[in-house]
Amino acid sequence: MEIVEVGPRDGLQNEDALVPTPAKIAYVEALVAAGARRIEATSFVHPKRVPQMADAEAVMAGVPRGGGVSYIGLVVNERGLDRALASGVDEVNVVVVATETFSRRNQGMSVAEAVASFGAISARARAAGLRVTATIGASFGCPFEGEVAPSAVGALVRSCTDAGADEIALADTIGVGVPADVARLVEAARDVTALPLRFHFHNTRNTGYANALAAVSLGAAALDASAGGIGGCPFAPAATGNIATEDLAYALRRSGVASGLSLSGVVGAAAFIEGELGAPVPALLGRAGDFPGALSPERG
């Protein structure tokens, strides 16, 4: 199972402590050494909106290249795409939020405007040879409007597929989903697209790992996670961290699903960023240890 490491972007963006650029690069280096091969390294947004990401170009200039590592940059408009292209990202991730209220608060545009913006970004990115992911934000529920109908998510999946997405990511931005919701959204997505499905879970209500395993059983192509379980959305009230890469890789391995990650390597990366943030990270594997300890395979 492919795990997309989002700690350097979605993980750090919601943290109050501003992490210096060299530490962000060292965090990425540790994740690469642990086996991460798709890494969401930064976002190209206005620094006033997300101060933690103000050094996007400097981070991209310093990350290690080669070795099959693909770096993803989050972009929200064509100005951000210009910066991403100039910085040498390998992929772009574009968020289209499923509800009007959250779309306007998160991106300052309606859902229809966000879909149109995605189409423009996708066309230019693909022309430049980049892979494009459409992330449907708040697919599982909205902090302002509540329940989101799977049919509404399906309609956006269809629109983004038609607009040139290479991959669809369904995001539980505020961590309200349960495995039954995963099944409903997979069905809604599969009714309108054959594109690979990626999932982005937060563990706000302690259901993130159950949702991830449900997604695997339903054919997910990739799962997002952040080393240490850090993260959240600055524009969503009470949104807590992503599911932790090391805890997810452990659960996958114990379920007979390989991730290709070194558990000790990811735990080390999480410990490093914990020191930079000056606060304990939510992940549990680093506290409890692997099982059955020294007898366990190194890689999940």
C-alpha positions as CSV (number, residue, x, y, z in Angstrom):
1,M,0.0,0.0,0.0
2,E,1.4,3.4,-1.0
3,I,1.5,5.9,1.9
4,V,1.7,9.5,0.8
5,E,3.7,11.3,3.5
6,V,2.0,14.7,4.2
7,G,3.7,15.7,7.4
8,P,5.9,18.4,5.9
9,R,2.8,20.2,4.5
10,D,-0.5,19.2,6.1
11,G,1.3,18.1,9.3
12,L,3.2,21.4,9.9
13,Q,0.7,23.9,8.5
14,N,-1.5,23.9,11.6
15,E,1.3,24.0,14.2
16,D,1.8,27.2,16.1
17,A,5.6,26.8,16.4
18,L,7.2,28.1,13.2
19,V,9.7,25.4,12.1
20,P,12.9,26.8,10.4
21,T,13.6,25.9,6.8
22,P,16.7,23.7,7.5
23,A,14.6,21.7,10.0
24,K,11.9,21.1,7.5
25,I,14.5,19.9,5.0
26,A,16.0,17.6,7.6
27,Y,12.5,16.3,8.3
28,V,12.0,15.5,4.6
29,E,15.5,13.9,4.5
30,A,14.6,11.6,7.4
31,L,11.3,10.6,5.7
32,V,13.1,9.8,2.5
33,A,15.6,7.7,4.4
34,A,12.7,5.8,6.0
35,G,11.4,4.9,2.6
36,A,8.8,7.6,1.8
37,R,8.6,8.0,-2.0
38,R,5.6,10.4,-2.4
39,I,6.0,13.4,-0.1
40,E,3.7,16.4,0.1
41,A,6.6,18.8,0.9
42,T,4.9,22.2,1.0
43,S,2.1,24.4,-0.2
44,F,2.2,27.5,-2.4
45,V,-0.3,29.7,-0.7
46,H,-0.1,33.3,0.5
47,P,2.1,33.4,3.6
48,K,-0.5,35.6,5.4
49,R,-3.0,32.7,5.1
50,V,-0.6,29.9,6.2
51,P,2.6,31.5,7.7
52,Q,4.2,28.0,8.2
53,M,4.4,27.6,4.4
54,A,6.1,31.0,3.7
55,D,9.4,29.3,2.8
56,A,8.0,26.9,0.1
57,E,10.6,27.8,-2.5
58,A,13.5,27.4,0.0
59,V,12.2,24.0,1.1
60,M,11.9,22.7,-2.4
61,A,15.4,24.0,-3.2
62,G,16.9,22.0,-0.3
63,V,15.1,18.6,-0.4
64,P,17.0,15.6,-1.7
65,R,16.4,14.7,-5.3
66,G,16.5,11.4,-7.1
67,G,15.9,7.9,-5.7
68,G,12.4,7.7,-7.1
69,V,11.1,10.3,-4.7
70,S,8.2,12.4,-6.0
71,Y,7.5,15.8,-4.3
72,I,4.0,17.1,-4.2
73,G,3.1,20.8,-3.8
74,L,-0.4,22.0,-2.8
75,V,-1.7,24.8,-4.9
76,V,-4.9,26.7,-4.7
77,N,-4.7,29.0,-7.7
78,E,-2.7,29.7,-10.8
79,R,-0.3,32.0,-9.0
80,G,0.5,29.1,-6.7
81,L,1.0,26.9,-9.7
82,D,3.5,29.3,-11.2
83,R,5.5,29.1,-8.0
84,A,5.2,25.3,-7.8
85,L,6.4,24.9,-11.4
86,A,9.3,27.2,-10.8
87,S,10.3,25.3,-7.7
88,G,10.5,21.9,-9.5
89,V,7.7,20.0,-7.9
90,D,6.8,16.6,-9.4
91,E,3.1,16.6,-8.6
92,V,0.4,19.1,-7.6
93,N,-2.5,18.6,-5.3
94,V,-5.5,20.9,-5.7
95,V,-8.3,21.0,-3.2
96,V,-11.9,21.4,-4.2
97,V,-14.1,21.6,-1.1
98,A,-17.5,19.8,-1.1
99,T,-19.6,22.5,0.6
100,E,-20.1,26.2,-0.3
101,T,-19.5,27.6,3.2
102,F,-16.2,25.8,3.7
103,S,-15.1,26.5,0.1
104,R,-15.5,30.2,0.6
105,R,-13.8,30.2,4.0
106,N,-11.0,27.9,2.9
107,Q,-10.3,29.2,-0.6
108,G,-12.4,32.4,-1.0
109,M,-14.4,31.0,-3.9
110,S,-17.6,29.0,-4.6
111,V,-17.5,25.3,-5.3
112,A,-18.2,26.0,-9.0
113,E,-15.4,28.5,-9.1
114,A,-13.1,26.0,-7.4
115,V,-13.9,23.4,-10.1
116,A,-13.2,25.9,-12.8
117,S,-9.9,26.8,-11.2
118,F,-9.0,23.2,-10.9
119,G,-9.5,22.7,-14.6
120,A,-7.2,25.6,-15.4
121,I,-4.5,24.4,-13.0
122,S,-4.8,20.8,-14.2
123,A,-4.4,21.7,-17.9
124,R,-1.3,23.7,-17.2
125,A,0.3,21.2,-14.8
126,R,-0.3,18.3,-17.1
127,A,1.1,20.2,-20.0
128,A,4.3,20.7,-17.9
129,G,4.4,16.9,-17.3
130,L,3.2,16.9,-13.7
131,R,0.8,14.5,-12.1
132,V,-2.4,16.1,-10.8
133,T,-4.4,15.1,-7.7
134,A,-7.9,16.5,-7.0
135,T,-8.6,16.3,-3.3
136,I,-12.3,16.6,-2.5
137,G,-12.1,18.4,0.9
138,A,-14.8,17.8,3.6
139,S,-16.0,14.7,1.7
140,F,-17.1,13.1,4.9
141,G,-18.6,16.1,6.6
142,C,-18.4,19.9,6.9
143,P,-17.7,21.9,10.1
144,F,-20.2,24.5,9.0
145,E,-22.9,22.6,7.0
146,G,-22.8,19.2,8.7
147,E,-23.6,16.1,6.6
148,V,-22.4,15.9,3.0
149,A,-24.3,13.7,0.6
150,P,-22.2,11.1,-1.2
151,S,-24.0,12.1,-4.4
152,A,-22.6,15.6,-4.0
153,V,-19.1,14.2,-3.6
154,G,-19.7,11.9,-6.6
155,A,-20.6,14.9,-8.7
156,L,-17.4,16.7,-7.8
157,V,-15.4,13.5,-8.5
158,R,-16.9,13.4,-12.0
159,S,-16.2,17.1,-12.6
160,C,-12.6,16.8,-11.5
161,T,-12.1,13.6,-13.6
162,D,-13.5,15.4,-16.6
163,A,-11.2,18.4,-15.9
164,G,-8.1,16.3,-16.1
165,A,-7.3,14.8,-12.7
166,D,-4.9,11.8,-12.6
167,E,-5.9,10.8,-9.1
168,I,-8.9,11.5,-6.8
169,A,-8.3,12.0,-3.1
170,L,-11.3,11.9,-0.7
171,A,-10.5,13.8,2.5
172,D,-12.1,13.6,5.9
173,T,-10.9,17.1,6.7
174,I,-12.4,17.2,10.2
175,G,-12.3,13.5,11.1
176,V,-16.0,12.7,11.4
177,G,-16.1,9.6,9.1
178,V,-16.6,6.0,10.0
179,P,-15.9,2.9,7.8
180,A,-19.5,2.8,6.6
181,D,-19.0,6.3,5.2
182,V,-15.8,5.1,3.4
183,A,-17.9,2.4,1.7
184,R,-20.6,4.9,0.6
185,L,-18.0,7.3,-0.8
186,V,-16.1,4.6,-2.6
187,E,-19.4,3.5,-4.2
188,A,-20.2,7.1,-5.2
189,A,-16.8,7.7,-6.7
190,R,-16.7,4.4,-8.5
191,D,-20.0,5.2,-10.2
192,V,-18.3,8.1,-12.0
193,T,-14.6,7.4,-12.3
194,A,-12.0,4.7,-12.8
195,L,-9.2,6.9,-11.5
196,P,-7.0,5.7,-8.6
197,L,-8.6,6.6,-5.2
198,R,-6.5,8.1,-2.5
199,F,-7.8,8.8,1.0
200,H,-6.9,11.5,3.6
201,F,-8.0,10.8,7.1
202,H,-7.8,12.8,10.3
203,N,-8.1,11.0,13.7
204,T,-10.2,13.7,15.4
205,R,-12.7,11.2,16.7
206,N,-10.4,8.2,16.9
207,T,-11.8,6.6,13.7
208,G,-9.0,7.4,11.3
209,Y,-7.2,4.1,11.4
210,A,-10.4,2.0,11.1
211,N,-11.3,4.2,8.1
212,A,-7.9,3.6,6.5
213,L,-8.1,-0.1,6.8
214,A,-11.6,0.0,5.4
215,A,-10.3,2.0,2.5
216,V,-7.6,-0.6,1.8
217,S,-10.2,-3.4,1.8
218,L,-12.2,-1.4,-0.7
219,G,-9.4,-1.0,-3.2
220,A,-7.7,2.3,-2.2
221,A,-4.6,3.0,-4.2
222,A,-3.0,5.3,-1.6
223,L,-3.4,6.7,1.9
224,D,-2.2,10.0,3.3
225,A,-0.5,10.1,6.7
226,S,1.9,12.3,8.6
227,A,4.9,11.1,10.6
228,G,4.1,11.8,14.3
229,G,0.4,12.3,13.5
230,I,0.8,16.1,13.5
231,G,-1.5,18.4,11.5
232,G,-4.9,19.7,11.0
233,C,-6.6,22.4,9.0
234,P,-6.2,26.1,10.0
235,F,-9.7,26.9,8.6
236,A,-11.6,24.0,10.2
237,P,-12.6,24.4,13.8
238,A,-11.3,21.5,16.1
239,A,-9.6,19.7,13.3
240,T,-6.8,17.6,14.8
241,G,-3.9,15.7,13.3
242,N,-3.6,13.3,10.5
243,I,-3.4,9.6,11.1
244,A,0.2,8.9,12.0
245,T,2.4,7.3,9.3
246,E,4.2,5.0,11.8
247,D,0.9,3.8,13.4
248,L,-0.7,3.3,10.0
249,A,2.3,1.3,8.7
250,Y,2.2,-0.8,11.8
251,A,-1.5,-1.6,11.4
252,L,-1.0,-2.4,7.7
253,R,1.9,-4.7,8.4
254,R,0.0,-6.6,11.1
255,S,-2.8,-6.9,8.5
256,G,-0.5,-8.4,6.0
257,V,-0.2,-5.3,3.8
258,A,3.3,-4.0,3.1
259,S,4.0,-0.2,3.0
260,G,7.7,-0.3,2.2
261,L,8.5,2.0,5.1
262,S,11.0,1.5,7.9
263,L,9.0,1.8,11.1
264,S,12.0,2.8,13.1
265,G,13.0,5.4,10.5
266,V,9.5,7.0,10.6
267,V,9.6,7.0,14.4
268,G,12.9,8.7,14.2
269,A,11.6,11.3,11.8
270,A,8.6,11.9,14.1
271,A,11.0,12.3,17.1
272,F,13.0,14.9,15.2
273,I,10.0,17.0,14.4
274,E,8.6,16.6,17.9
275,G,11.8,18.2,19.1
276,E,11.4,21.1,16.7
277,L,7.8,21.7,17.7
278,G,8.6,21.4,21.4
279,A,5.5,19.4,22.2
280,P,4.6,15.6,22.1
281,V,3.3,14.3,18.9
282,P,0.1,12.2,18.9
283,A,1.5,9.1,17.3
284,L,1.7,6.1,19.6
285,L,4.2,3.6,18.1
286,G,7.1,5.7,19.2
287,R,5.9,5.4,22.8
288,A,4.7,1.8,22.9
289,G,7.4,0.3,20.6
290,D,7.0,-2.3,17.9
291,F,5.6,-5.7,18.5
292,P,7.0,-8.3,18.9
293,G,10.0,-6.1,19.3
294,A,13.3,-7.2,17.9
295,L,11.7,-10.1,16.1
296,S,9.6,-7.8,13.9
297,P,10.6,-7.1,10.3
298,E,12.2,-3.7,9.9
299,R,9.9,-2.5,7.2
300,G,6.2,-2.4,7.3
